[in-house]
Amino acid sequence: MRNYRIASAVIAVGCIAFLLLVLPEQVDAFASGVIRPATIPAATLVLMAISAMVMVFEPMKEKDANAEFLVRMAFIVACFFCALITLNFIPFQYVMPVFAFVTMVQIGE
């Protein structure tokens, strides 16, 4: 149970960091328009962060620790932070497809 809470907290913090640090640098700002380029990514990140925080505080059933799940989650979190660091050097459109592919393979898609 504790592992799921830690994983959810890491996801929430990662979403907030991505929203505050990466998104403003990678999306151009426009003065007019109802939907700006950052609207959908920002809304998605906020929804993901809220969902992760709900998972942190909601009571869960007791489960035994699953080593395979923990290794996969650690790998995904490491890839996430590598993607965040890489975004400082390589543009978004080259980094995120690779990160999305790695994440999809890790979750079994």
N, C-alpha and C positions, 0 to 999 in steps of 0.2 A: 504494500500500500504506500509506503513511504517513497519508494522509487518512482511511482507514478506521479506523486505530488512534486517531487524534485524535477522530473522530466517536464511536467506542465509548467512549473515555475521558470525553467530554462527557456521554454518556448515563448512564454509571455515576455520575459526580459528581452529575448532575441527579437521579437516582433516590435517591441517598443524601441529598441536600439536601431533597428532597421528603419522604422518610421521617422525617428528623429535625426539619425546620422546619415543614412545612405540616400533615402528618398529625396530630400531637398537638393542634394548635389546632382542627382541623376535625372531629375525631371525639370524641364524648362517651365518657367512661370509666365503666364499670360495675364494681361490686364482685364480682358473681358471674356465672357462666355459663361454658360451655366455649368457645364462640366469641363473642368480643367484637366490637363494630363495626369495630375497627381490624385484626382478624386477617387477613382476606382481602387488603385493600389493602397491608398491611405485608408479607405473604408474597409478593405479586406484585412489589412494589418490590424486595425482597431478591433474588428470582429474576431480575428484569431486570438488577439491578446485577451479580450474579454472572455472568450471561451476557455482559454487556458487557465485564467484566474478562477473561473467557476470550477474547473476540475481540481484546482489546488485546494479549494475550501469546501467542496462538497464531500460528504462522507461516502466512503467507498467500502466495498466488501473486502474482507481479509483475503489476500492471495499470497501464495509463496512467491519468492523472488524468482524471476525467470532470467537466467544468465544470458540466453540468446537475445532476448528483448533488450537487456541492458547494454550489451555489446552493440547491437544495431543502433540504439538511441545515442550512445556515445559517438559512434561513427557519424551519424547524421548531424549531431551537434558540432563535431569537429569540422565536418564539411561546411556547415553553416558559417562558422567563424572563419574558415579559410576563404569562403566566398566573400565575406565582408571585408577581409583584409585585401583580397585580390581586387576588389572593386576600386581600391585606391589607385591601382596601376593599369587595369584593363577595363574598358567600357562595359556597361551593364549588359548590352546585347550579346556579348561574347561569353560572359561569366554565367549568367543565369540559366541559359539552356543546359549547360553542363551540370550545374547544381541541381536543376530540376530532374535531369536524367538520373543522376546518382541517387537522389532522394526517392524517385519512383522505383528504381531497382531495389533499394533497401526495404521499401515497404511492400514489395511483392507485386507491383503492377506490371 
